[in-house]
Amino acid sequence: MKLNKRAWRVIGLCAFMVIGVCGLFAAPKSGTYTATATGRNGDVTVSVTFADGRIADVKVLNQSETAGISDNALQQIPSAIVSGQTVSVDAVSGATATSEAIVNAVKDCIRQAGGDIAAFAKKAPAAKASAAIPKDLSADVAIVGGGASGISAAVSAADSGARVILIEKTATLGGASLFSWAGFGFDSRLAKASGNTVDKEKFIQDWIANCHWRIDAAVLRRFVNETGVTFDWLTDKGWKFVPLNFPGQPTMHMLPDYAERPALFKAMLDASVAKNGGMILTNTTATSLITDKSGAVVGVKAKRADGSVLTIHAKAVIMATGGYAGNREMVKKAFGFDGVNGGLPQNVGEGLQMAWKAGAAKPQNFGAQMLHQTLVKANLSKFSPFENKYPLILSYVPSLINVTGARFRSEDTVLDAVASANTSVFQGPYHYVVVSKTVIDALMEKGLKGIGMDVDPAMPPEVKPQFTLDTPWNNAYEVFDAMVAGGWGYKGATLEELARNAHMDTKTFVDTVKSYNAMCAAGADTEFGKPSKYMFSEGDEGPFYVIIAEINNLGSVGGLVINTKFQVLNDKRLPVSGLYGVGVESLGVLFNDTYVGFGAGIAWTFTSGRLGGAEAAKAVLAR
Ligand SMILES: Cc1cc2nc3c(=O)[nH]c(=O)nc-3n(C[C@H](O)[C@H](O)[C@H](O)COP(=O)(O)OP(=O)(O)OC[C@H]3O[C@@H](n4cnc5c(N)ncnc54)[C@H](O)[C@@H]3O)c2cc1C
């Protein structure tokens, strides 16, 4: 019998239905399974319990994600997966990497249980529009961005008597300060008690000269003078800092534990903003500034996560949106850097675009970045935590040579994270750290002391407790071979082979290593002046390895020109009426072509927020 087209269609449809009902999508076997996926800071391990073909429970068993930033994802994603019976859940805004790690680990568990991921892929229903928030709101001062600068501005404006509305794009308040370590401050109660006697005037003059006089010296002076007041202000609001003094530097105020910060921010906002009739709206993204006929900024439009649109009328708007480091194209165009964004991915320059559109000037020095530590991406989680950090640790060790073919610096620069990043980026987004058999054998016998290390490498604080200088490096060859296998470095039996594998010019590289070894034998680095105590020969025996070391950009610096009252200026250097700028987007007035501060980011963020909020409130309440 010959079947016509319609009959074939019916047969096809029936077959599809039969296959679907009978289980094209295999159900997972009942039981509990565990899986691990990579989050923002490392591994996230979850367990998933299946019962009767359903996901009965998802638990996060182990993780090292940043407290505060990841909290919402760790709580909301497992319950969204269970309640929706789906892995197609929206990432928690601001905690995308953590959300994705949980989802990926759950997918792995479904696979292990013999289930079909497609059966758990229906889209979770969108959140219902929040009826409680009117579409039209008004405030004395609206603040855009809920990082430390926006929060400080909101609290300070409210304390000055203004009714404020703060809007934050993600679900999390605190921004990059939740990852940060410390800020500098002159003359705080803590600095005075610690006996620090650094000459403030010399500090200011050195800063100006080091930035080639291309900064706003009046803003710098006000900032430096006010840093200590800021840390006292925060202390009075419940923050506890630990002082740390380095020779010739103002006191570093180490922030409280990461996990304590969200509650401290919340307490500040509750005590000031909420009490004063203000509002904090998270999951709310500013989309444009509202201007009146005269060009004055009189409010902001925003979009909520549920899709609803808000109009906030305000007598002043403070921009605190943290810059554009999350916008790779924008960073590349502004700075020529195509490297790793170690800051907040959601900071894509929306605030700057809005402000420029409303008349703000784009600064002459636009493009500066907060270049910081060296990153080594090798993810060697099958080794112990100490072992899987070997490649990273060696990128902070001055005894080894750093090359982009040839050497480019005295490697003791790696002991200072900012200097290290800036000397590297001058070469491009990455460089190589050379490791030889001679180096590995010394590490395996005597640890870092075996290659002449006498100080802890300047590594991120969370990595430091994992090693001591004299711990022998067990399994070092296995770790470096795994690094190469993962594509995070190269190996060669000889220097020539390594050069070829790592795409370096062979003659340049071989000559560089040989001449360095000769300088080690002579005891003096005549090329870059590295201290002789760090001159450790790479030797001439293979295998040789190179580690790929990249530069970590903590954030963009600048984009708005401000004056000492934190008013945003236009091309004529006059204030754009009603518009203020705080946080890193206004930090460019203190630096020339790039950030070289020591705790300046945090000091400025809190100080500019505190002062900018008070200035805006004073101006609008005086009208
Ligand atoms: C890993 C890391 C470590 C650091 N360590 C130090 C340190 O030890 N010392 C130091 O001095 N500095 C450090 N810094 C730098 C310092 O943390 C930052 O300079 C500072 O926190 C920036 O604060 P901010 O408020 O200006 O911006 P952010 O903290 O970036 O806050 C901006 C906020 O605006 C929100 N936003 C963006 N767009 C919109 C929009 N359209 N609508 C609404 N909201 C929006 C973002 O979600 C974000 O929450 C570090 C930075 C990082 C990333």
The ligand as an SDF file (V2000), in Angstrom:
LIG
                    3D

 53 58  0  0  0  0  0  0  0  0999 V2000
   38.4490   41.0120   43.9210 C   0  0  0  0  0  0  0  0  0  0  0  0
   38.6190   42.4620   44.2780 C   0  0  0  0  0  0  0  0  0  0  0  0
   39.4610   42.8070   45.3460 C   0  0  0  0  0  0  0  0  0  0  0  0
   39.6490   44.1490   45.6590 C   0  0  0  0  0  0  0  0  0  0  0  0
   40.4560   44.4510   46.7290 N   0  0  0  0  0  0  0  0  0  0  0  0
   40.6570   45.7460   47.0430 C   0  0  0  0  0  0  0  0  0  0  0  0
   41.4490   46.1020   48.1790 C   0  0  0  0  0  0  0  0  0  0  0  0
   41.9240   45.2500   48.9350 O   0  0  0  0  0  0  0  0  0  0  0  0
   41.6460   47.4280   48.4290 N   0  0  0  0  0  0  0  0  0  0  0  0
   41.1050   48.4030   47.6320 C   0  0  0  0  0  0  0  0  0  0  0  0
   41.3350   49.5790   47.9070 O   0  0  0  0  0  0  0  0  0  0  0  0
   40.3210   48.1060   46.5770 N   0  0  0  0  0  0  0  0  0  0  0  0
   40.0800   46.8030   46.2760 C   0  0  0  0  0  0  0  0  0  0  0  0
   39.2560   46.4930   45.2310 N   0  0  0  0  0  0  0  0  0  0  0  0
   38.5820   47.5710   44.5280 C   0  0  0  0  0  0  0  0  0  0  0  0
   37.3440   48.0320   45.2870 C   0  0  0  0  0  0  0  0  0  0  0  0
   36.6490   46.9160   45.7730 O   0  0  0  0  0  0  0  0  0  0  0  0
   36.4350   48.8200   44.3760 C   0  0  0  0  0  0  0  0  0  0  0  0
   37.1640   49.9200   43.9430 O   0  0  0  0  0  0  0  0  0  0  0  0
   35.1630   49.3210   45.0460 C   0  0  0  0  0  0  0  0  0  0  0  0
   34.5510   48.3330   45.8480 O   0  0  0  0  0  0  0  0  0  0  0  0
   34.2020   49.8410   43.9970 C   0  0  0  0  0  0  0  0  0  0  0  0
   33.0300   50.2940   44.6210 O   0  0  0  0  0  0  0  0  0  0  0  0
   31.9000   51.0340   43.7770 P   0  0  0  0  0  0  0  0  0  0  0  0
   30.7720   51.2440   44.7080 O   0  0  0  0  0  0  0  0  0  0  0  0
   32.4700   52.1920   43.0800 O   0  0  0  0  0  0  0  0  0  0  0  0
   31.4980   50.0040   42.6350 O   0  0  0  0  0  0  0  0  0  0  0  0
   30.9120   48.5190   42.7230 P   0  0  0  0  0  0  0  0  0  0  0  0
   31.3010   47.8640   43.9760 O   0  0  0  0  0  0  0  0  0  0  0  0
   31.2790   47.9060   41.4410 O   0  0  0  0  0  0  0  0  0  0  0  0
   29.3520   48.7470   42.7860 O   0  0  0  0  0  0  0  0  0  0  0  0
   28.6170   49.1630   41.6790 C   0  0  0  0  0  0  0  0  0  0  0  0
   27.2210   48.5950   41.7960 C   0  0  0  0  0  0  0  0  0  0  0  0
   26.4040   49.1580   40.7690 O   0  0  0  0  0  0  0  0  0  0  0  0
   25.5460   48.1550   40.2760 C   0  0  0  0  0  0  0  0  0  0  0  0
   25.1140   48.5330   38.9280 N   0  0  0  0  0  0  0  0  0  0  0  0
   25.8030   48.4750   37.7740 C   0  0  0  0  0  0  0  0  0  0  0  0
   25.0600   48.9310   36.7650 N   0  0  0  0  0  0  0  0  0  0  0  0
   23.8660   49.2990   37.2820 C   0  0  0  0  0  0  0  0  0  0  0  0
   22.6720   49.8330   36.7370 C   0  0  0  0  0  0  0  0  0  0  0  0
   22.5470   50.0950   35.4200 N   0  0  0  0  0  0  0  0  0  0  0  0
   21.6240   50.0730   37.5800 N   0  0  0  0  0  0  0  0  0  0  0  0
   21.7050   49.7970   38.9060 C   0  0  0  0  0  0  0  0  0  0  0  0
   22.8250   49.2810   39.4690 N   0  0  0  0  0  0  0  0  0  0  0  0
   23.8930   49.0460   38.6660 C   0  0  0  0  0  0  0  0  0  0  0  0
   26.3840   46.9040   40.3180 C   0  0  0  0  0  0  0  0  0  0  0  0
   25.5660   45.7590   40.3400 O   0  0  0  0  0  0  0  0  0  0  0  0
   27.1780   47.0880   41.6020 C   0  0  0  0  0  0  0  0  0  0  0  0
   26.5470   46.4860   42.7140 O   0  0  0  0  0  0  0  0  0  0  0  0
   39.0210   45.1590   44.9010 C   0  0  0  0  0  0  0  0  0  0  0  0
   38.1580   44.8130   43.8480 C   0  0  0  0  0  0  0  0  0  0  0  0
   37.9630   43.4810   43.5360 C   0  0  0  0  0  0  0  0  0  0  0  0
   37.0370   43.1200   42.3950 C   0  0  0  0  0  0  0  0  0  0  0  0
  1  2  1  0
  2  3  1  0
  2 52  2  0
  3  4  2  0
  4  5  1  0
  4 50  1  0
  5  6  2  0
  6  7  1  0
  6 13  1  0
  7  8  2  0
  7  9  1  0
  9 10  1  0
 10 11  2  0
 10 12  1  0
 12 13  2  0
 13 14  1  0
 14 15  1  0
 14 50  1  0
 15 16  1  0
 16 17  1  0
 16 18  1  0
 18 19  1  0
 18 20  1  0
 20 21  1  0
 20 22  1  0
 22 23  1  0
 23 24  1  0
 24 25  2  0
 24 26  1  0
 24 27  1  0
 27 28  1  0
 28 29  2  0
 28 30  1  0
 28 31  1  0
 31 32  1  0
 32 33  1  0
 33 34  1  0
 33 48  1  0
 34 35  1  0
 35 36  1  0
 35 46  1  0
 36 37  1  0
 36 45  1  0
 37 38  2  0
 38 39  1  0
 39 40  1  0
 39 45  2  0
 40 41  1  0
 40 42  2  0
 42 43  1  0
 43 44  2  0
 44 45  1  0
 46 47  1  0
 46 48  1  0
 48 49  1  0
 50 51  2  0
 51 52  1  0
 52 53  1  0
M  END
$$$$
